[in-house]
């Protein structure tokens, strides 16, 4: 498994165009934004004064990066990356050369593992760069960058950041599953990307559709079905980590529905991952692509 992990890793980063725009964009984009901010601080007395008067904290800056990667915009990049990775062998007719050497299922599941690790590393590096780089910008402005790091503060902050990383990792895997399933069905990078993007975005309007159907059928309880979808449960896990309370949209609150516990939402997401990966792997196993 180590060998095929390494081979997949090298293949992904060997595609420099894909790596630059779909992986390095997170840390490099953060460095670029910090550089532009630093330049503005150096050239503008007003900018330096504003930073000195209201300096950001490293907690705010690190949390901001996780809010970006855990948004739909952040997931769209993951979908595009996953579509490229899973469709590459179809596009270049490589499966017929790879399958005789390794078990088919190992090669397929290995892509999920490698993508998950790469995306998580990109996100973590983005967060660390934002936390450290913002301190340099504040220092250039002559401000105080805090709060001071103490064991008690880390005890409070690290679980929140770890929860954000968990949500990002799970969301990346869900987006990868959409792209992988679309790839094995269409064998096309473009179609897989479009399909996965539509599913990812479409999942966010499911509550609206359920609410509308509930009104048409005079059965508002249909909105409760929102609780079974991964999008809601990822948001619920994130909400528990950030505020200590679950995610309860107004239409669920009006029905008297309490937000599930974070552990329950985690279980729902894991079940979805198992179903989606299982479907993609089952279809992949049945395909005659070795000739």
Secondary structure, DSSP 8 states (H G I E B T S, - for coil): -HHHHHHHHHHHHH-HHHHHHHTHHHHHHHHHHHHHHHHHHHH-HHHHHHHHHT---HHHHHHHHHHHHTSHHHHHHHHHHHHHHHHHHHHTT-HHHHTTTS-HHHHHHHHHHHHHHHHHHHHHHHHHHHHHHHHHHHHHHT--------HHHHHHHHHHHHHHHHHHHHHHHHHHHHHHHHHHHH--HHHHHHHHHHHHHHGGGHHHHHHHHHHHTT-GGGGGGGGGSHHHHHHHHHHHHHHSS----HHHHHTT-----HHHHHHHHHHHHHHHHHHHHHHHHH-----
